[in-house]
Amino acid sequence: MRKVFNELTQAFRKHGGILNETQYSSIVKKHTTLLEESDTIFLFLQASGYPIEQEGNAYRLKTYFTPYQMQRYCVIDIETNGSKPGTSQVIEIGAVMVEKGEIVDRYETFVECAFLPEYITKITGIEPEDLIGAPTRREALVGLRQFMGDAVFVAHNANFDYTFLDASFERFGLGGIGNPKLCTIDLARRTFESERYGLAYLIEALGMEETSHHRAYSDALCASKVMLKSFETLPDYVKTTDDLLQFSTSSKKQRRLKNV
């Protein structure tokens, strides 16, 4: 489904955030092996967290029209017992939902795990006993999926969390992640100067409250503060959520042309 998400987004941007039935169907049917009608595929897209909605015979990309200040952002951090999703698993999930500059909800859970390397305990402080009786991986992931909805997926060094969770969702038959992705490292680099952009350094440099670094909820909370700090110095041309997403990955040349 990743190709569907990417091509749909490119098409929406090309056509002002709206696709007609023909434009939409030509994309989803080209990249899926499903035999379902386009209406059924639409439900799969929504269930994955892709921010699409239907109006009559047209389809809208919600983030293209939503002011970034009004958008819901699910800021996530995970702790794992290894670096590769194929051979390791999530052991803790922490997430906060941000809307209109405020935290409006939270999701936090340990995840059942039979093997926890000692070096992971040293890094995170999570003990094997903490994971006994915790929700299973499927239960924890289903809970996260429901919590996320179609909010923007935000994380510090988002590629790791996004890729790891995407593979985990797929493994348990929950489908890939369709939510748009926003990396707070990328955003911070484009909005304020800092010697380094690691989360621990930014926590100290920005004068944030001391938290338990390398614990999922605390790191998600700090990443949300980095995101909100970045919002303070966004250029005037960033007005919608889609503007923000494109800005976060833009080159210096692209930003100069926007500011002309």
N, C-alpha and C positions, 0 to 999 in steps of 0.2 A: 504493500500500500504506500510505501514511501514515495515512489514515483508519482502516484496519484496525487498525494498531498502537494508535492513540489510543483508538478505541472499545473494543477488547479490554481495554486497561489500565483504562479507566473501569469496565467491566463486572466485571473481576476484583476491583477495589477494592470495588465495591458488594456483591459476593457472597463476600467473605471469601477471595479469592485462588483460588477454584475455580469452574469453569463446567462444566455438564453438556453433553452432546453437542448438545442442541437450542439451548441458549444460545450455544454456540460457533459452530455452523453458521449461525445466523441472522445473526451479525455478519460472518463472513468471506465468506459468499455475497452479502451485500448490497452489499459494497464492492469486490468484485473482478469482473473481466470474464472470469476464468478459468472454464473449463468442467469443470475437474478436480473430483474428489471432495474432501471435506473433509480426508481423510488426506493427499492430495497438497499441498493448500494448507498443511497443518500443516508439511510438509517445507520448503516455501518460507519459512514464518515462521522456522523454526529456522535455515535457511541465511542468512537476513538478519541473524541475531543477536538476534532477539526471544527473551527468556528464558522460553519456554514448554515444558512437558513434559506427557506424557500418562500417566495412571494409569488403566488400565481404560477406562471410558467417560467419564472426567472429564479436564479439562485444568487444569493448575496454572500460576500465574505464579510462577516460582522466586524472584524478588526479593521477593515478598510474604512469604516464609517464611524467607529467608536472613538471619541476623544480619549487620548491615552490616560487622562486623569480619571476617567470614568470606568476604565477597564478593570476587570478582575485579574489579579496576578497570583498564581500559586507558586510560592517560593519554597523550593524543596532542597533538602540535603539527605543523603543516605550514607550509612556506614555499611561496609561489606567485609567479608572474611577473605577477600582476595581482589585482584584487580581485573580479572577477566570473567565476564558473565557466563561464559561457557563452562567454567570450572569452579566458580564461586557463587556466592549468593548475598543478597541483602540481609543484614542483621538488625538494622534499625532504620526507621524512616521518620523524618521530621518535616513538617510543612506548615506554612502560615498562608492564609488567604488575605491578600491586601486589596482594598477597594477604597477609592477616594482618599488615598494617603493613610488609611487606617487598617490595622489588623482586625479582621472581622470574624475569623475562625482559625482553628488550628487542628492539625492531625499529627499524632505522635504514637509510635508503637515500636516495641521490640519485635523481632521475627524469629520464630523457632529455628534453631540451627544445631546440628549434631556435632559440628567441628568448628572450633574457634582457635586459630593459632595464637600462641602466646604473644607474638609481636603485635597482633591486633589488639589484644587486651592492654598492652603497654601503651599503644597509641591512643586508644579510645577510652580506656577505663572500663570497658564493658567486660563483665565476667561471664563464663559459661553458665553460671547459675541464673544470670539475668534472663537468659533465653529459654530456660526450661518453662514449659507451659505457656509460652508466648503464642500469639496467633501463627498459624501456618503461613508459608509464603503466599499461597493463593489467597487466604483470608486477608492478609495484610495488603496485597496488591489490589484486590477487589475494593477494599476500603479506600485506598489511595485513588483508584480510578473514579470512584463515586465522589470523593472529595474534590478532585481536580475539575470535574466537569469539562467545560471548554475554555477554562481560564488559560492565560499565557503561562507556559512552563518556564519558571525562572530558577536559575541556580548559579553559583559561583563556580566557574569552570564547567559550564552547563553540558558540554559535550560528554563528559564522563557520566554524570547522573542520568542524562537523557538516554544515552546509548545503553547503559547498563539496565535501566528500567524498561526501555523499549524491548530489549532482548528477554527480560524477565516476563513481561506481559505476554510476549509471543510464546514463550515456553509453556505457559499455563493456559494457552488458548484464549487469552483476553484481547488479542489483536494489538497491533502496534500503537504507538502514541501519535496522535494527529495534532495535538496541541502545538501552537506556535512556540518557538524556543527563544528565550532571551538570556544571554550570558551577562552577569553583572561585572565580570572582568572586562569584557569587550565594551560594555557601556561606560564603566568607570574610566577606562583609558581615553575615551572620547569626550569626557565631561569634566574631569578635574585632574590636576597634576599630583603625582605621588611618586616617591622613590621606587616603591614596589606596589604590586596590586594583589598580593596574596591576602587571603581573608584575615589571617592573624595580624598581619602588619596594618591593614586598614582599620581593624577594630581599635588598635592602639592609636593610630594616626588621626582617626576621626573622633577620638574621645568617647567611644562607645563603652557601655557598661561591660565590666568583666563577665565573660561567659565561659562555659566549658567547651573550649575548642576541641574539634574532632568528636563532638556529639551532635547528632543529627538536628534536633530541634534548635539548639543554641546556634548552630551554624546557619540554619535556615533563617532564623530571626535576624542574625547579623547581616546576611546577604540581603534581606529585605530593607535594612537600613542603608546599605550601600546603594541599592536601587533608588530609594527615595532621595538620597543625597544627590545622585546623578540627575534626578528629575529637576533639581533646583537650577541647573545650568544648561538645560537643553536649548538648542537654538530655536528661534521663533518659528522656523519652517516645520518643526516637528509638532504636529497637531493631533494626528490620529495614532492609534496603536500600530497600524501598519507603517506609518512614518517612523515611529520609534524603532520597530523591528529592523527596518532597512537602515536607519541611522546607526544602529548598534554594530552593524557589520560593514559600514561604508568606509571607503578609502579617503585619505586626505584630499585627493583631487576631487572626488565626488562631493565632499563637504564644501570645498572652496566654490565649486560651481553652483551649489545650492545657495550659498551666501551672497552670490553676485547680484 
